[in-house]
Amino acid sequence: MSSEKTPTTPESAGPRPRRLTYAAALAALEGLALVIGGVWIIALGLIGDADDRQQAVTGGVTLIVLALLPLLAARGLLGRRSWSRGPAVITQILALPVAYNLLQADSVAIPVGIALALVAVTALVLLVNPETTRALGIRGPGNARE
């Protein structure tokens, strides 16, 4: 083992800002919701008609695989990794049209659409916040380290 200390980086300096923790929690919540939705679709497909099994399993597995993006982003945000903001922002941007489509439905999907839109907009605001940007060590254009 080396006795040298690792250099202090933005990722290890000071406590993690609450905004960053909240953004990670929202991303993890979205990932968890996708996993639950995928498992639910698979379960319904397996106990339902045999004709719909393949489609249900495919849809469920797709949702579970899609859950990896926000879950990995949440883990990266908690670890203060600068790369994690991109996948987290992409997840929120993709959630907005889904929320819009849910709001167009004439069913119980409307409250789900409202909740999804609120979560996505809140997470986007948290992710682009200057405090979050600094905590992740992200520098703007023209501010690169020399």
Rosetta blueprint (number, residue, H / E / L):
1 M L
2 S L
3 S L
4 E L
5 K L
6 T L
7 P L
8 T L
9 T L
10 P L
11 E L
12 S L
13 A L
14 G L
15 P L
16 R L
17 P L
18 R H
19 R H
20 L H
21 T H
22 Y H
23 A H
24 A H
25 A H
26 L H
27 A H
28 A H
29 L H
30 E H
31 G H
32 L H
33 A H
34 L H
35 V H
36 I H
37 G H
38 G H
39 V H
40 W H
41 I H
42 I H
43 A H
44 L H
45 G H
46 L H
47 I H
48 G L
49 D L
50 A H
51 D H
52 D H
53 R H
54 Q H
55 Q H
56 A H
57 V H
58 T H
59 G H
60 G H
61 V H
62 T H
63 L H
64 I H
65 V H
66 L H
67 A L
68 L H
69 L H
70 P H
71 L H
72 L H
73 A H
74 A H
75 R H
76 G H
77 L H
78 L H
79 G L
80 R L
81 R L
82 S H
83 W H
84 S H
85 R H
86 G H
87 P H
88 A H
89 V H
90 I H
91 T H
92 Q H
93 I H
94 L H
95 A H
96 L H
97 P H
98 V H
99 A H
100 Y H
101 N H
102 L H
103 L H
104 Q L
105 A L
106 D L
107 S L
108 V L
109 A H
110 I H
111 P H
112 V H
113 G H
114 I H
115 A H
116 L H
117 A H
118 L H
119 V H
120 A H
121 V H
122 T H
123 A H
124 L H
125 V H
126 L H
127 L H
128 V H
129 N L
130 P H
131 E H
132 T H
133 T H
134 R H
135 A H
136 L L
137 G L
138 I L
139 R L
140 G L
141 P L
142 G L
143 N L
144 A L
145 R L
146 E L
